[in-house]
Amino acid sequence: MDKAVLRELGRKKFGKFCRVCNTCDGVACAGEIPGIGGVLTGRSFQNNILALRAVLLHQRIVHGAGSPDTSCEIFGFKMAAPLIAAPIGGISYNLNDFTPEGDYARSIVAGSVQSGCLGMTGDGGPEIIYRSGIEAITEAGGRGIPTIKPRPNRDIIRQAETAARSGAPAVAVDVDSAALVNMTRINQPVGPKTEREIAELAREIQLPLIIKGVMTVEDAEASLAAGAAGIVVSNHGGRVLDHTPGTAAVLPGIARAVKGKMAVWVDGGVRTGVDILKMLALGAEAILVGRPFMQAAAGGAEGVAFAFAAMIEQLKLAMIMTGASKLADIDDSFIFREK
Ligand SMILES: Cc1cc2nc3c(=O)[nH]c(=O)nc-3n(C[C@H](O)[C@H](O)[C@H](O)COP(=O)(O)O)c2cc1C
């Protein structure tokens, strides 16, 4: 397996739905939904990339951090790195049906597990999307986290019961799919959640609840007050609202408000291990990667594991070059700011 082979494989399999650009930055695919682009002008997807690009790191070489440790623990799982495959559903309509939904979920979860990490699975109109994720997680002995669309609460609670049976350590709800085109087009009722509705979910669901799609301090604080165990700072890869800031820009404020009281994860535009280090320095405890792992799934679980390994290796090199011997060393002081 190598990068060029994976890229060629992806280009053949995805057709016009994803060009597998050298840099996956949302420019060529702007507005392509169904497809893998950002919504309308694609600016929110692009802003994720630009916000991370604007973060600069201090290079440090006078220290003893020569063999950094990237391991951590998430919801009781020992992790090789704080890296999680983001949930991606709807391979049939977003990705040229390049592989059956079940095979995709299996590649993501198995590839994540092979890498000593965790994979998340998605949800969508056809019920096979969610079911495929649950089956893949069950096969992996519960080493995965399913994500449920913000459907009526009674439906979420029912879907979360199957999540609990799969052995998953937590369940997520991507509340930012409140107006997702792919769902509204096929008349699947989804919508925003009030604090009271989130509190009902946190109370009724047996598993820790993660709210995905938080972009403001207010939403983070409301999720915390409602009893959520964690949040994912995310604009859904720029697919739900045009012209949001990049997630790296809003992460520090959100982390300052709620970190230590709930899990703070982030996604959006993370393309290398250096980006992972930047997100950790900005306050995240775990980082989700979407499109790059999706593209790597063109090579099945092996392709996904290859992409994980590359990012973890880059993270290690970045830790050496910034002076971090363990993840806890990485903080705001790693970020260069012009005086
Ligand atoms: C084609 C596609 C499908 C997605 N499906 C889901 C989904 O079912 N549930 C969800 O929570 N997020 C979904 N997402 C959002 C991702 O989980 C993640 O937030 C986003 O892709 C991160 O940005 P990145 O791709 O730049 O890493 C989807 C994203 C894409 C591109």
The ligand as an SDF file (V2000), in Angstrom:
LIG
                    3D

 31 33  0  0  0  0  0  0  0  0999 V2000
  -19.7650   12.4760    2.5310 C   0  0  0  0  0  0  0  0  0  0  0  0
  -19.8500   12.8400    3.9840 C   0  0  0  0  0  0  0  0  0  0  0  0
  -20.7850   12.2030    4.7980 C   0  0  0  0  0  0  0  0  0  0  0  0
  -20.8600   12.5110    6.1580 C   0  0  0  0  0  0  0  0  0  0  0  0
  -21.7670   11.8320    6.9410 N   0  0  0  0  0  0  0  0  0  0  0  0
  -21.8250   12.1120    8.2750 C   0  0  0  0  0  0  0  0  0  0  0  0
  -22.7210   11.3950    9.1340 C   0  0  0  0  0  0  0  0  0  0  0  0
  -23.4470   10.4970    8.7190 O   0  0  0  0  0  0  0  0  0  0  0  0
  -22.7370   11.7530   10.4540 N   0  0  0  0  0  0  0  0  0  0  0  0
  -21.9310   12.7330   10.9560 C   0  0  0  0  0  0  0  0  0  0  0  0
  -21.9830   13.0130   12.1530 O   0  0  0  0  0  0  0  0  0  0  0  0
  -21.0710   13.4050   10.1730 N   0  0  0  0  0  0  0  0  0  0  0  0
  -20.9920   13.1280    8.8510 C   0  0  0  0  0  0  0  0  0  0  0  0
  -20.0960   13.8050    8.0620 N   0  0  0  0  0  0  0  0  0  0  0  0
  -19.1930   14.8160    8.6850 C   0  0  0  0  0  0  0  0  0  0  0  0
  -17.9120   14.1700    9.2000 C   0  0  0  0  0  0  0  0  0  0  0  0
  -18.1640   13.3180   10.2730 O   0  0  0  0  0  0  0  0  0  0  0  0
  -16.8900   15.2170    9.7010 C   0  0  0  0  0  0  0  0  0  0  0  0
  -17.5280   16.0860   10.5950 O   0  0  0  0  0  0  0  0  0  0  0  0
  -16.2270   16.0060    8.6040 C   0  0  0  0  0  0  0  0  0  0  0  0
  -16.0750   15.2580    7.4250 O   0  0  0  0  0  0  0  0  0  0  0  0
  -14.8560   16.4720    9.1130 C   0  0  0  0  0  0  0  0  0  0  0  0
  -14.1790   17.2300    8.1970 O   0  0  0  0  0  0  0  0  0  0  0  0
  -13.0110   16.6350    7.2430 P   0  0  0  0  0  0  0  0  0  0  0  0
  -13.6930   15.7700    6.2430 O   0  0  0  0  0  0  0  0  0  0  0  0
  -12.4510   17.8810    6.6350 O   0  0  0  0  0  0  0  0  0  0  0  0
  -12.0290   15.8910    8.0950 O   0  0  0  0  0  0  0  0  0  0  0  0
  -19.9980   13.5070    6.7070 C   0  0  0  0  0  0  0  0  0  0  0  0
  -19.0430   14.1240    5.8920 C   0  0  0  0  0  0  0  0  0  0  0  0
  -18.9530   13.8050    4.5510 C   0  0  0  0  0  0  0  0  0  0  0  0
  -17.8950   14.4700    3.7180 C   0  0  0  0  0  0  0  0  0  0  0  0
  1  2  1  0
  2  3  1  0
  2 30  2  0
  3  4  2  0
  4  5  1  0
  4 28  1  0
  5  6  2  0
  6  7  1  0
  6 13  1  0
  7  8  2  0
  7  9  1  0
  9 10  1  0
 10 11  2  0
 10 12  1  0
 12 13  2  0
 13 14  1  0
 14 15  1  0
 14 28  1  0
 15 16  1  0
 16 17  1  0
 16 18  1  0
 18 19  1  0
 18 20  1  0
 20 21  1  0
 20 22  1  0
 22 23  1  0
 23 24  1  0
 24 25  2  0
 24 26  1  0
 24 27  1  0
 28 29  2  0
 29 30  1  0
 30 31  1  0
M  END
$$$$
